[in-house]
Amino acid sequence: MSHFLAVVLFAFFASIVFGVTMRDTPRRMIRYGIYCFVLFVGAAIVLSWLMFLIAR
Amino acid sequence: MATEENKKTGAGQGSKPGSKPGSQQGFVYLPLIAGWLVPGAGHFLLRKWGRGALLSASILGMFVIGLAMQGKLYAGAHDILHLLGLAGDLGNGLLYIFSRMLGLGADQVQVTTADYGTCFIVVAGLLNVIAAVDAHNLRTGRKA
């Protein structure tokens, strides 16, 4: 399993739980779940590039 | 919309007309305990089938993937970090207990992905605690 796939799986499952538990209505749950997923994966990509550039 | 969903799913059953959602009869902590022991069970008890299924699949999925990545199940509290890991693992309830009984999970982290697997298992436990508390909030009427 690649690191990126691990990140995506982690973000996927965690976002589902966050969406279901933190919002009341189905529409808001889906929106919040997508929001969390994008933040999880986006933050991982940004931090990865930062570490890559710092290491150079 | 939340009210419509409650009508469909039967949330608040057992409550009399005009009574507060939190004044239902029965053991109020049952969804909390059931949700901790079995992921999603707290929501199933409250007839929130969709939410329960999503939570159950997510937490179970993370736990199984963690084990498949040769993640470690914390067995004892040798130091503060192990204690925190054990607390996270215990959040999985019966999943953790049965896995320990069956000897699943690595004793030592030997490959890189095992570190991620260990993290998956701990986070699955923490998410299960969040889900159980959510079931409790639904039961007491704090959340619709």
N, CA and C atoms of all chains as a GROMACS GRO file, in nm:
protein
  600
    1MET      N    1   0.085  -0.120   0.000
    1MET     CA    2   0.000   0.000   0.000
    1MET      C    3   0.088   0.125   0.000
    2SER      N    4   0.059   0.216  -0.092
    2SER     CA    5   0.140   0.338  -0.098
    2SER      C    6   0.100   0.433   0.015
    3HIS      N    7   0.188   0.527   0.041
    3HIS     CA    8   0.160   0.624   0.148
    3HIS      C    9   0.036   0.707   0.114
    4PHE      N   10   0.026   0.744  -0.014
    4PHE     CA   11  -0.086   0.829  -0.055
    4PHE      C   12  -0.219   0.755  -0.040
    5LEU      N   13  -0.219   0.627  -0.077
    5LEU     CA   14  -0.342   0.548  -0.061
    5LEU      C   15  -0.381   0.538   0.086
    6ALA      N   16  -0.280   0.523   0.172
    6ALA     CA   17  -0.308   0.520   0.316
    6ALA      C   18  -0.370   0.651   0.363
    7VAL      N   19  -0.318   0.763   0.311
    7VAL     CA   20  -0.374   0.894   0.347
    7VAL      C   21  -0.518   0.905   0.301
    8VAL      N   22  -0.543   0.862   0.176
    8VAL     CA   23  -0.678   0.873   0.120
    8VAL      C   24  -0.777   0.786   0.199
    9LEU      N   25  -0.736   0.665   0.232
    9LEU     CA   26  -0.824   0.576   0.309
    9LEU      C   27  -0.852   0.634   0.448
   10PHE      N   28  -0.747   0.682   0.512
   10PHE     CA   29  -0.762   0.743   0.645
   10PHE      C   30  -0.860   0.861   0.637
   11ALA      N   31  -0.838   0.949   0.539
   11ALA     CA   32  -0.923   1.067   0.524
   11ALA      C   33  -1.067   1.027   0.494
   12PHE      N   34  -1.084   0.925   0.411
   12PHE     CA   35  -1.218   0.880   0.373
   12PHE      C   36  -1.298   0.833   0.495
   13PHE      N   37  -1.240   0.743   0.572
   13PHE     CA   38  -1.313   0.688   0.686
   13PHE      C   39  -1.333   0.793   0.796
   14ALA      N   40  -1.230   0.869   0.824
   14ALA     CA   41  -1.242   0.971   0.930
   14ALA      C   42  -1.344   1.077   0.891
   15SER      N   43  -1.348   1.113   0.762
   15SER     CA   44  -1.443   1.216   0.718
   15SER      C   45  -1.587   1.167   0.730
   16ILE      N   46  -1.610   1.038   0.703
   16ILE     CA   47  -1.746   0.983   0.718
   16ILE      C   48  -1.791   0.996   0.862
   17VAL      N   49  -1.704   0.957   0.956
   17VAL     CA   50  -1.742   0.963   1.098
   17VAL      C   51  -1.762   1.109   1.141
   18PHE      N   52  -1.672   1.197   1.099
   18PHE     CA   53  -1.688   1.339   1.135
   18PHE      C   54  -1.818   1.394   1.079
   19GLY      N   55  -1.846   1.363   0.953
   19GLY     CA   56  -1.968   1.414   0.889
   19GLY      C   57  -2.093   1.367   0.961
   20VAL      N   58  -2.098   1.238   0.993
   20VAL     CA   59  -2.218   1.180   1.055
   20VAL      C   60  -2.237   1.233   1.197
   21THR      N   61  -2.127   1.249   1.270
   21THR     CA   62  -2.140   1.284   1.412
   21THR      C   63  -2.145   1.434   1.439
   22MET      N   64  -2.092   1.514   1.348
   22MET     CA   65  -2.082   1.657   1.377
   22MET      C   66  -2.195   1.741   1.317
   23ARG      N   67  -2.277   1.684   1.232
   23ARG     CA   68  -2.386   1.759   1.170
   23ARG      C   69  -2.518   1.686   1.187
   24ASP      N   70  -2.628   1.761   1.170
   24ASP     CA   71  -2.760   1.705   1.200
   24ASP      C   72  -2.833   1.648   1.079
   25THR      N   73  -2.825   1.717   0.968
   25THR     CA   74  -2.905   1.675   0.852
   25THR      C   75  -2.817   1.606   0.748
   26PRO      N   76  -2.875   1.515   0.669
   26PRO     CA   77  -2.796   1.442   0.568
   26PRO      C   78  -2.718   1.533   0.474
   27ARG      N   79  -2.783   1.639   0.426
   27ARG     CA   80  -2.715   1.729   0.333
   27ARG      C   81  -2.592   1.793   0.398
   28ARG      N   82  -2.608   1.838   0.522
   28ARG     CA   83  -2.496   1.902   0.592
   28ARG      C   84  -2.388   1.800   0.628
   29MET      N   85  -2.432   1.677   0.655
   29MET     CA   86  -2.333   1.572   0.683
   29MET      C   87  -2.243   1.548   0.562
   30ILE      N   88  -2.305   1.539   0.445
   30ILE     CA   89  -2.228   1.513   0.322
   30ILE      C   90  -2.132   1.629   0.294
   31ARG      N   91  -2.184   1.750   0.309
   31ARG     CA   92  -2.099   1.867   0.282
   31ARG      C   93  -1.982   1.874   0.379
   32TYR      N   94  -2.008   1.848   0.505
   32TYR     CA   95  -1.901   1.854   0.604
   32TYR      C   96  -1.801   1.740   0.585
   33GLY      N   97  -1.854   1.622   0.547
   33GLY     CA   98  -1.766   1.508   0.520
   33GLY      C   99  -1.671   1.537   0.404
   34ILE      N  100  -1.726   1.595   0.296
   34ILE     CA  101  -1.642   1.630   0.181
   34ILE      C  102  -1.540   1.737   0.221
   35TYR      N  103  -1.584   1.833   0.300
   35TYR     CA  104  -1.496   1.940   0.347
   35TYR      C  105  -1.378   1.882   0.426
   36CYS      N  106  -1.408   1.790   0.517
   36CYS     CA  107  -1.303   1.727   0.598
   36CYS      C  108  -1.208   1.646   0.510
   37PHE      N  109  -1.265   1.572   0.414
   37PHE     CA  110  -1.183   1.489   0.326
   37PHE      C  111  -1.085   1.576   0.247
   38VAL      N  112  -1.136   1.684   0.191
   38VAL     CA  113  -1.049   1.774   0.112
   38VAL      C  114  -0.940   1.834   0.201
   39LEU      N  115  -0.977   1.872   0.323
   39LEU     CA  116  -0.877   1.930   0.414
   39LEU      C  117  -0.770   1.827   0.453
   40PHE      N  118  -0.814   1.705   0.483
   40PHE     CA  119  -0.719   1.598   0.519
   40PHE      C  120  -0.618   1.576   0.406
   41VAL      N  121  -0.670   1.549   0.286
   41VAL     CA  122  -0.583   1.515   0.173
   41VAL      C  123  -0.503   1.637   0.129
   42GLY      N  124  -0.569   1.753   0.126
   42GLY     CA  125  -0.499   1.876   0.085
   42GLY      C  126  -0.385   1.908   0.180
   43ALA      N  127  -0.410   1.898   0.309
   43ALA     CA  128  -0.305   1.926   0.408
   43ALA      C  129  -0.189   1.828   0.392
   44ALA      N  130  -0.220   1.701   0.367
   44ALA     CA  131  -0.113   1.601   0.350
   44ALA      C  132  -0.027   1.635   0.229
   45ILE      N  133  -0.091   1.676   0.118
   45ILE     CA  134  -0.016   1.709  -0.004
   45ILE      C  135   0.071   1.833   0.018
   46VAL      N  136   0.012   1.936   0.078
   46VAL     CA  137   0.087   2.061   0.102
   46VAL      C  138   0.205   2.035   0.196
   47LEU      N  139   0.180   1.964   0.303
   47LEU     CA  140   0.289   1.936   0.398
   47LEU      C  141   0.398   1.849   0.335
   48SER      N  142   0.356   1.757   0.249
   48SER     CA  143   0.454   1.671   0.182
   48SER      C  144   0.546   1.753   0.092
   49TRP      N  145   0.486   1.845   0.016
   49TRP     CA  146   0.568   1.931  -0.070
   49TRP      C  147   0.660   2.020   0.013
   50LEU      N  148   0.608   2.073   0.124
   50LEU     CA  149   0.691   2.158   0.211
   50LEU      C  150   0.811   2.080   0.262
   51MET      N  151   0.786   1.958   0.308
   51MET     CA  152   0.897   1.877   0.362
   51MET      C  153   0.996   1.842   0.251
   52PHE      N  154   0.943   1.817   0.130
   52PHE     CA  155   1.030   1.786   0.017
   52PHE      C  156   1.120   1.905  -0.015
   53LEU      N  157   1.062   2.026  -0.016
   53LEU     CA  158   1.141   2.145  -0.048
   53LEU      C  159   1.241   2.179   0.062
   54ILE      N  160   1.200   2.159   0.187
   54ILE     CA  161   1.290   2.185   0.299
   54ILE      C  162   1.408   2.088   0.295
   55ALA      N  163   1.379   1.962   0.262
   55ALA     CA  164   1.485   1.860   0.260
   55ALA      C  165   1.588   1.888   0.152
   56ARG      N  166   1.546   1.960   0.045
   56ARG     CA  167   1.642   1.992  -0.062
   56ARG      C  168   1.726   2.106  -0.015
   57MET      N  169  -3.599   1.944   0.848
   57MET     CA  170  -3.553   1.821   0.784
   57MET      C  171  -3.517   1.716   0.888
   58ALA      N  172  -3.455   1.767   0.996
   58ALA     CA  173  -3.418   1.673   1.101
   58ALA      C  174  -3.543   1.614   1.166
   59THR      N  175  -3.649   1.696   1.175
   59THR     CA  176  -3.772   1.648   1.233
   59THR      C  177  -3.835   1.540   1.145
   60GLU      N  178  -3.831   1.562   1.012
   60GLU     CA  179  -3.883   1.462   0.919
   60GLU      C  180  -3.807   1.332   0.932
   61GLU      N  181  -3.674   1.345   0.944
   61GLU     CA  182  -3.592   1.224   0.956
   61GLU      C  183  -3.626   1.148   1.083
   62ASN      N  184  -3.648   1.223   1.190
   62ASN     CA  185  -3.682   1.160   1.317
   62ASN      C  186  -3.813   1.083   1.306
   63LYS      N  187  -3.909   1.142   1.231
   63LYS     CA  188  -4.036   1.074   1.215
   63LYS      C  189  -4.017   0.944   1.138
   64LYS      N  190  -3.933   0.952   1.031
   64LYS     CA  191  -3.911   0.834   0.949
   64LYS      C  192  -3.838   0.725   1.027
   65THR      N  193  -3.733   0.767   1.097
   65THR     CA  194  -3.648   0.668   1.164
   65THR      C  195  -3.702   0.626   1.299
   66GLY      N  196  -3.800   0.700   1.348
   66GLY     CA  197  -3.860   0.663   1.476
   66GLY      C  198  -3.779   0.708   1.594
   67ALA      N  199  -3.690   0.808   1.573
   67ALA     CA  200  -3.612   0.859   1.685
   67ALA      C  201  -3.706   0.924   1.786
   68GLY      N  202  -3.672   0.908   1.910
   68GLY     CA  203  -3.756   0.964   2.014
   68GLY      C  204  -3.872   0.872   2.047
   69GLN      N  205  -3.863   0.747   2.007
   69GLN     CA  206  -3.970   0.654   2.036
   69GLN      C  207  -3.977   0.628   2.186
   70GLY      N  208  -4.095   0.607   2.230
   70GLY     CA  209  -4.112   0.584   2.372
   70GLY      C  210  -4.142   0.711   2.447
   71SER      N  211  -4.123   0.826   2.380
   71SER     CA  212  -4.152   0.952   2.446
   71SER      C  213  -4.297   0.988   2.423
   72LYS      N  214  -4.356   1.044   2.525
   72LYS     CA  215  -4.495   1.083   2.516
   72LYS      C  216  -4.506   1.216   2.444
   73PRO      N  217  -4.621   1.243   2.380
   73PRO     CA  218  -4.638   1.372   2.314
   73PRO      C  219  -4.623   1.485   2.414
   74GLY      N  220  -4.542   1.582   2.372
   74GLY     CA  221  -4.521   1.697   2.458
   74GLY      C  222  -4.407   1.682   2.556
   75SER      N  223  -4.353   1.560   2.568
   75SER     CA  224  -4.242   1.541   2.660
   75SER      C  225  -4.111   1.574   2.591
   76LYS      N  226  -4.009   1.605   2.669
   76LYS     CA  227  -3.878   1.637   2.613
   76LYS      C  228  -3.813   1.509   2.561
   77PRO      N  229  -3.728   1.520   2.454
   77PRO     CA  230  -3.663   1.401   2.401
   77PRO      C  231  -3.580   1.329   2.506
   78GLY      N  232  -3.523   1.404   2.598
   78GLY     CA  233  -3.436   1.343   2.696
   78GLY      C  234  -3.509   1.271   2.808
   79SER      N  235  -3.641   1.283   2.807
   79SER     CA  236  -3.716   1.222   2.916
   79SER      C  237  -3.769   1.083   2.878
   80GLN      N  238  -3.703   1.015   2.780
   80GLN     CA  239  -3.744   0.881   2.742
   80GLN      C  240  -3.714   0.785   2.856
   81GLN      N  241  -3.790   0.676   2.854
   81GLN     CA  242  -3.770   0.577   2.960
   81GLN      C  243  -3.661   0.480   2.918
   82GLY      N  244  -3.609   0.407   3.017
   82GLY     CA  245  -3.504   0.310   2.988
   82GLY      C  246  -3.369   0.364   3.031
   83PHE      N  247  -3.270   0.276   3.018
   83PHE     CA  248  -3.134   0.311   3.061
   83PHE      C  249  -3.074   0.408   2.960
   84VAL      N  250  -3.047   0.528   3.004
   84VAL     CA  251  -3.006   0.635   2.912
   84VAL      C  252  -2.866   0.613   2.856
   85TYR      N  253  -2.784   0.536   2.926
   85TYR     CA  254  -2.646   0.515   2.881
   85TYR      C  255  -2.631   0.390   2.793
   86LEU      N  256  -2.741   0.322   2.765
   86LEU     CA  257  -2.733   0.199   2.685
   86LEU      C  258  -2.674   0.223   2.545
   87PRO      N  259  -2.720   0.326   2.470
   87PRO     CA  260  -2.659   0.351   2.338
   87PRO      C  261  -2.510   0.383   2.347
   88LEU      N  262  -2.471   0.454   2.453
   88LEU     CA  263  -2.329   0.489   2.472
   88LEU      C  264  -2.246   0.363   2.491
   89ILE      N  265  -2.291   0.275   2.578
   89ILE     CA  266  -2.216   0.153   2.608
   89ILE      C  267  -2.218   0.057   2.488
   90ALA      N  268  -2.337   0.042   2.428
   90ALA     CA  269  -2.348  -0.047   2.311
   90ALA      C  270  -2.263   0.005   2.196
   91GLY      N  271  -2.265   0.137   2.177
   91GLY     CA  272  -2.186   0.198   2.070
   91GLY      C  273  -2.037   0.181   2.092
   92TRP      N  274  -1.995   0.182   2.217
   92TRP     CA  275  -1.853   0.160   2.246
   92TRP      C  276  -1.815   0.014   2.222
   93LEU      N  277  -1.899  -0.077   2.270
   93LEU     CA  278  -1.867  -0.220   2.256
   93LEU      C  279  -1.870  -0.266   2.111
   94VAL      N  280  -1.972  -0.225   2.038
   94VAL     CA  281  -1.985  -0.264   1.896
   94VAL      C  282  -2.005  -0.138   1.814
   95PRO      N  283  -1.912  -0.105   1.723
   95PRO     CA  284  -1.925   0.017   1.645
   95PRO      C  285  -2.059   0.027   1.571
   96GLY      N  286  -2.129   0.137   1.592
   96GLY     CA  287  -2.257   0.160   1.524
   96GLY      C  288  -2.377   0.107   1.599
   97ALA      N  289  -2.356   0.024   1.700
   97ALA     CA  290  -2.469  -0.040   1.771
   97ALA      C  291  -2.554   0.064   1.844
   98GLY      N  292  -2.492   0.170   1.893
   98GLY     CA  293  -2.568   0.273   1.963
   98GLY      C  294  -2.670   0.339   1.872
   99HIS      N  295  -2.630   0.363   1.747
   99HIS     CA  296  -2.722   0.423   1.652
   99HIS      C  297  -2.828   0.323   1.607
  100PHE      N  298  -2.788   0.196   1.595
  100PHE     CA  299  -2.887   0.094   1.559
  100PHE      C  300  -2.996   0.084   1.666
  101LEU      N  301  -2.957   0.094   1.793
  101LEU     CA  302  -3.054   0.089   1.902
  101LEU      C  303  -3.156   0.202   1.892
  102LEU      N  304  -3.109   0.316   1.839
  102LEU     CA  305  -3.196   0.433   1.825
  102LEU      C  306  -3.265   0.436   1.690
  103ARG      N  307  -3.251   0.326   1.616
  103ARG     CA  308  -3.313   0.310   1.484
  103ARG      C  309  -3.261   0.410   1.382
  104LYS      N  310  -3.139   0.453   1.400
  104LYS     CA  311  -3.073   0.538   1.300
  104LYS      C  312  -2.991   0.444   1.212
  105TRP      N  313  -3.058   0.372   1.126
  105TRP     CA  314  -2.993   0.264   1.052
  105TRP      C  315  -2.884   0.314   0.959
  106GLY      N  316  -2.913   0.422   0.886
  106GLY     CA  317  -2.814   0.473   0.790
  106GLY      C  318  -2.688   0.522   0.857
  107ARG      N  319  -2.706   0.603   0.961
  107ARG     CA  320  -2.590   0.656   1.033
  107ARG      C  321  -2.511   0.543   1.097
  108GLY      N  322  -2.584   0.448   1.156
  108GLY     CA  323  -2.517   0.336   1.221
  108GLY      C  324  -2.436   0.253   1.122
  109ALA      N  325  -2.493   0.230   1.005
  109ALA     CA  326  -2.423   0.150   0.904
  109ALA      C  327  -2.296   0.221   0.857
  110LEU      N  328  -2.307   0.353   0.835
  110LEU     CA  329  -2.190   0.429   0.790
  110LEU      C  330  -2.080   0.428   0.896
  111LEU      N  331  -2.119   0.450   1.021
  111LEU     CA  332  -2.020   0.452   1.129
  111LEU      C  333  -1.957   0.315   1.148
  112SER      N  334  -2.042   0.213   1.145
  112SER     CA  335  -1.993   0.077   1.164
  112SER      C  336  -1.894   0.039   1.053
  113ALA      N  337  -1.932   0.067   0.928
  113ALA     CA  338  -1.845   0.032   0.815
  113ALA      C  339  -1.713   0.108   0.822
  114SER      N  340  -1.720   0.236   0.858
  114SER     CA  341  -1.598   0.318   0.862
  114SER      C  342  -1.502   0.270   0.971
  115ILE      N  343  -1.555   0.251   1.091
  115ILE     CA  344  -1.469   0.213   1.203
  115ILE      C  345  -1.415   0.072   1.185
  116LEU      N  346  -1.504  -0.018   1.142
  116LEU     CA  347  -1.461  -0.156   1.117
  116LEU      C  348  -1.357  -0.159   1.005
  117GLY      N  349  -1.383  -0.079   0.901
  117GLY     CA  350  -1.288  -0.073   0.788
  117GLY      C  351  -1.151  -0.026   0.832
  118MET      N  352  -1.147   0.080   0.912
  118MET     CA  353  -1.018   0.131   0.959
  118MET      C  354  -0.946   0.028   1.045
  119PHE      N  355  -1.022  -0.040   1.130
  119PHE     CA  356  -0.961  -0.138   1.219
  119PHE      C  357  -0.903  -0.256   1.140
  120VAL      N  358  -0.981  -0.305   1.044
  120VAL     CA  359  -0.936  -0.421   0.964
  120VAL      C  360  -0.816  -0.382   0.877
  121ILE      N  361  -0.821  -0.264   0.816
  121ILE     CA  362  -0.708  -0.219   0.735
  121ILE      C  363  -0.583  -0.205   0.823
  122GLY      N  364  -0.603  -0.153   0.944
  122GLY     CA  365  -0.490  -0.141   1.037
  122GLY      C  366  -0.428  -0.276   1.068
  123LEU      N  367  -0.512  -0.376   1.092
  123LEU     CA  368  -0.459  -0.510   1.118
  123LEU      C  369  -0.392  -0.567   0.993
  124ALA      N  370  -0.453  -0.542   0.876
  124ALA     CA  371  -0.397  -0.593   0.750
  124ALA      C  372  -0.260  -0.531   0.722
  125MET      N  373  -0.238  -0.408   0.770
  125MET     CA  374  -0.109  -0.342   0.752
  125MET      C  375  -0.010  -0.383   0.860
  126GLN      N  376  -0.043  -0.489   0.932
  126GLN     CA  377   0.041  -0.543   1.039
  126GLN      C  378   0.059  -0.442   1.152
  127GLY      N  379  -0.048  -0.368   1.178
  127GLY     CA  380  -0.044  -0.273   1.289
  127GLY      C  381  -0.036  -0.344   1.423
  128LYS      N  382   0.012  -0.271   1.520
  128LYS     CA  383   0.034  -0.329   1.653
  128LYS      C  384  -0.086  -0.300   1.743
  129LEU      N  385  -0.126  -0.399   1.821
  129LEU     CA  386  -0.228  -0.379   1.924
  129LEU      C  387  -0.155  -0.359   2.057
  130TYR      N  388  -0.178  -0.245   2.119
  130TYR     CA  389  -0.110  -0.219   2.246
  130TYR      C  390  -0.163  -0.313   2.354
  131ALA      N  391  -0.071  -0.375   2.425
  131ALA     CA  392  -0.111  -0.475   2.526
  131ALA      C  393  -0.096  -0.422   2.668
  132GLY      N  394   0.004  -0.340   2.691
  132GLY     CA  395   0.029  -0.292   2.827
  132GLY      C  396   0.075  -0.148   2.825
  133ALA      N  397   0.079  -0.090   2.944
  133ALA     CA  398   0.119   0.050   2.955
  133ALA      C  399   0.261   0.056   3.012
  134HIS      N  400   0.361   0.041   2.924
  134HIS     CA  401   0.499   0.044   2.971
  134HIS      C  402   0.546   0.188   2.998
  135ASP      N  403   0.497   0.280   2.915
  135ASP     CA  404   0.528   0.421   2.937
  135ASP      C  405   0.406   0.503   2.894
  136ILE      N  406   0.418   0.634   2.902
  136ILE     CA  407   0.302   0.720   2.878
  136ILE      C  408   0.250   0.707   2.734
  137LEU      N  409   0.341   0.690   2.638
  137LEU     CA  410   0.298   0.678   2.498
  137LEU      C  411   0.220   0.548   2.476
  138HIS      N  412   0.269   0.440   2.540
  138HIS     CA  413   0.198   0.313   2.529
  138HIS      C  414   0.061   0.322   2.597
  139LEU      N  415   0.057   0.398   2.707
  139LEU     CA  416  -0.070   0.416   2.778
  139LEU      C  417  -0.172   0.488   2.691
  140LEU      N  418  -0.126   0.590   2.618
  140LEU     CA  419  -0.216   0.663   2.528
  140LEU      C  420  -0.262   0.573   2.414
  141GLY      N  421  -0.168   0.494   2.361
  141GLY     CA  422  -0.204   0.400   2.254
  141GLY      C  423  -0.304   0.296   2.301
  142LEU      N  424  -0.283   0.248   2.423
  142LEU     CA  425  -0.375   0.149   2.480
  142LEU      C  426  -0.514   0.210   2.498
  143ALA      N  427  -0.517   0.336   2.544
  143ALA     CA  428  -0.646   0.404   2.562
  143ALA      C  429  -0.719   0.416   2.428
  144GLY      N  430  -0.645   0.449   2.324
  144GLY     CA  431  -0.705   0.458   2.190
  144GLY      C  432  -0.755   0.322   2.142
  145ASP      N  433  -0.675   0.220   2.162
  145ASP     CA  434  -0.714   0.084   2.120
  145ASP      C  435  -0.839   0.036   2.194
  146LEU      N  436  -0.846   0.068   2.323
  146LEU     CA  437  -0.961   0.025   2.403
  146LEU      C  438  -1.092   0.087   2.354
  147GLY      N  439  -1.081   0.199   2.282
  147GLY     CA  440  -1.200   0.261   2.224
  147GLY      C  441  -1.271   0.171   2.125
  148ASN      N  442  -1.200   0.070   2.073
  148ASN     CA  443  -1.261  -0.022   1.977
  148ASN      C  444  -1.354  -0.123   2.044
  149GLY      N  445  -1.356  -0.127   2.175
  149GLY     CA  446  -1.449  -0.215   2.246
  149GLY      C  447  -1.421  -0.363   2.222
  150LEU      N  448  -1.523  -0.435   2.182
  150LEU     CA  449  -1.511  -0.580   2.164
  150LEU      C  450  -1.416  -0.616   2.050
  151LEU      N  451  -1.405  -0.527   1.952
  151LEU     CA  452  -1.311  -0.553   1.841
  151LEU      C  453  -1.170  -0.574   1.896
  152TYR      N  454  -1.131  -0.486   1.987
  152TYR     CA  455  -0.998  -0.496   2.047
  152TYR      C  456  -0.984  -0.622   2.131
  153ILE      N  457  -1.086  -0.647   2.213
  153ILE     CA  458  -1.079  -0.763   2.304
  153ILE      C  459  -1.070  -0.893   2.225
  154PHE      N  460  -1.157  -0.909   2.122
  154PHE     CA  461  -1.155  -1.033   2.043
  154PHE      C  462  -1.025  -1.045   1.963
  155SER      N  463  -0.977  -0.932   1.911
  155SER     CA  464  -0.851  -0.936   1.836
  155SER      C  465  -0.735  -0.980   1.924
  156ARG      N  466  -0.736  -0.931   2.048
  156ARG     CA  467  -0.631  -0.971   2.142
  156ARG      C  468  -0.642  -1.119   2.176
  157MET      N  469  -0.768  -1.165   2.193
  157MET     CA  470  -0.789  -1.306   2.225
  157MET      C  471  -0.744  -1.395   2.110
  158LEU      N  472  -0.766  -1.348   1.986
  158LEU     CA  473  -0.729  -1.428   1.869
  158LEU      C  474  -0.582  -1.410   1.832
  159GLY      N  475  -0.514  -1.326   1.902
  159GLY     CA  476  -0.371  -1.306   1.875
  159GLY      C  477  -0.344  -1.226   1.750
  160LEU      N  478  -0.441  -1.145   1.706
  160LEU     CA  479  -0.421  -1.064   1.585
  160LEU      C  480  -0.334  -0.942   1.620
  161GLY      N  481  -0.280  -0.880   1.516
  161GLY     CA  482  -0.197  -0.763   1.537
  161GLY      C  483  -0.054  -0.802   1.570
  162ALA      N  484   0.037  -0.720   1.521
  162ALA     CA  485   0.179  -0.750   1.542
  162ALA      C  486   0.222  -0.712   1.683
  163ASP      N  487   0.321  -0.786   1.734
  163ASP     CA  488   0.377  -0.752   1.866
  163ASP      C  489   0.476  -0.636   1.854
  164GLN      N  490   0.553  -0.641   1.746
  164GLN     CA  491   0.653  -0.537   1.721
  164GLN      C  492   0.629  -0.478   1.582
  165VAL      N  493   0.652  -0.348   1.569
  165VAL     CA  494   0.643  -0.283   1.438
  165VAL      C  495   0.771  -0.314   1.361
  166GLN      N  496   0.755  -0.387   1.248
  166GLN     CA  497   0.875  -0.430   1.175
  166GLN      C  498   0.884  -0.371   1.036
  167VAL      N  499   0.770  -0.332   0.979
  167VAL     CA  500   0.773  -0.271   0.846
  167VAL      C  501   0.714  -0.130   0.856
  168THR      N  502   0.743  -0.048   0.753
  168THR     CA  503   0.702   0.092   0.758
  168THR      C  504   0.550   0.105   0.767
  169THR      N  505   0.479   0.023   0.690
  169THR     CA  506   0.333   0.036   0.688
  169THR      C  507   0.271  -0.005   0.821
  170ALA      N  508   0.343  -0.081   0.901
  170ALA     CA  509   0.289  -0.122   1.031
  170ALA      C  510   0.267  -0.002   1.122
  171ASP      N  511   0.352   0.099   1.107
  171ASP     CA  512   0.333   0.222   1.184
  171ASP      C  513   0.199   0.287   1.149
  172TYR      N  514   0.171   0.290   1.018
  172TYR     CA  515   0.042   0.345   0.974
  172TYR      C  516  -0.072   0.257   1.023
  173GLY      N  517  -0.051   0.126   1.019
  173GLY     CA  518  -0.154   0.034   1.066
  173GLY      C  519  -0.187   0.056   1.212
  174THR      N  520  -0.083   0.074   1.293
  174THR     CA  521  -0.103   0.103   1.435
  174THR      C  522  -0.184   0.231   1.453
  175CYS      N  523  -0.152   0.330   1.372
  175CYS     CA  524  -0.224   0.458   1.377
  175CYS      C  525  -0.371   0.438   1.338
  176PHE      N  526  -0.394   0.358   1.234
  176PHE     CA  527  -0.531   0.330   1.190
  176PHE      C  528  -0.613   0.268   1.304
  177ILE      N  529  -0.552   0.172   1.374
  177ILE     CA  530  -0.624   0.102   1.481
  177ILE      C  531  -0.657   0.198   1.596
  178VAL      N  532  -0.559   0.280   1.635
  178VAL     CA  533  -0.582   0.375   1.744
  178VAL      C  534  -0.690   0.476   1.706
  179VAL      N  535  -0.680   0.528   1.582
  179VAL     CA  536  -0.778   0.629   1.539
  179VAL      C  537  -0.917   0.567   1.526
  180ALA      N  538  -0.924   0.441   1.482
  180ALA     CA  539  -1.054   0.373   1.475
  180ALA      C  540  -1.118   0.371   1.614
  181GLY      N  541  -1.038   0.345   1.716
  181GLY     CA  542  -1.090   0.345   1.853
  181GLY      C  543  -1.138   0.482   1.896
  182LEU      N  544  -1.061   0.586   1.863
  182LEU     CA  545  -1.101   0.722   1.901
  182LEU      C  546  -1.227   0.764   1.828
  183LEU      N  547  -1.237   0.728   1.699
  183LEU     CA  548  -1.358   0.760   1.623
  183LEU      C  549  -1.479   0.686   1.679
  184ASN      N  550  -1.455   0.564   1.728
  184ASN     CA  551  -1.565   0.487   1.787
  184ASN      C  552  -1.617   0.554   1.914
  185VAL      N  553  -1.525   0.614   1.989
  185VAL     CA  554  -1.569   0.687   2.109
  185VAL      C  555  -1.655   0.807   2.069
  186ILE      N  556  -1.612   0.878   1.964
  186ILE     CA  557  -1.692   0.992   1.915
  186ILE      C  558  -1.831   0.944   1.873
  187ALA      N  559  -1.835   0.830   1.801
  187ALA     CA  560  -1.963   0.777   1.754
  187ALA      C  561  -2.052   0.736   1.872
  188ALA      N  562  -1.992   0.677   1.975
  188ALA     CA  563  -2.070   0.635   2.092
  188ALA      C  564  -2.127   0.757   2.165
  189VAL      N  565  -2.046   0.862   2.177
  189VAL     CA  566  -2.094   0.984   2.242
  189VAL      C  567  -2.206   1.048   2.159
  190ASP      N  568  -2.193   1.039   2.027
  190ASP     CA  569  -2.298   1.091   1.939
  190ASP      C  570  -2.429   1.016   1.963
  191ALA      N  571  -2.420   0.883   1.978
  191ALA     CA  572  -2.540   0.803   2.006
  191ALA      C  573  -2.602   0.847   2.139
  192HIS      N  574  -2.516   0.875   2.237
  192HIS     CA  575  -2.566   0.920   2.367
  192HIS      C  576  -2.638   1.055   2.353
  193ASN      N  577  -2.580   1.144   2.272
  193ASN     CA  578  -2.643   1.275   2.251
  193ASN      C  579  -2.777   1.261   2.180
  194LEU      N  580  -2.785   1.167   2.088
  194LEU     CA  581  -2.913   1.142   2.021
  194LEU      C  582  -3.015   1.089   2.121
  195ARG      N  583  -2.970   1.003   2.209
  195ARG     CA  584  -3.058   0.942   2.307
  195ARG      C  585  -3.114   1.045   2.406
  196THR      N  586  -3.027   1.139   2.447
  196THR     CA  587  -3.072   1.238   2.544
  196THR      C  588  -3.144   1.356   2.479
  197GLY      N  589  -3.144   1.359   2.345
  197GLY     CA  590  -3.212   1.467   2.276
  197GLY      C  591  -3.127   1.589   2.256
  198ARG      N  592  -2.998   1.580   2.289
  198ARG     CA  593  -2.908   1.693   2.272
  198ARG      C  594  -2.882   1.718   2.122
  199LYS      N  595  -2.899   1.611   2.043
  199LYS     CA  596  -2.878   1.621   1.898
  199LYS      C  597  -2.996   1.556   1.828
  200ALA      N  598  -3.034   1.613   1.713
  200ALA     CA  599  -3.148   1.557   1.639
  200ALA      C  600  -3.104   1.445   1.547
   0.00000   0.00000   0.00000
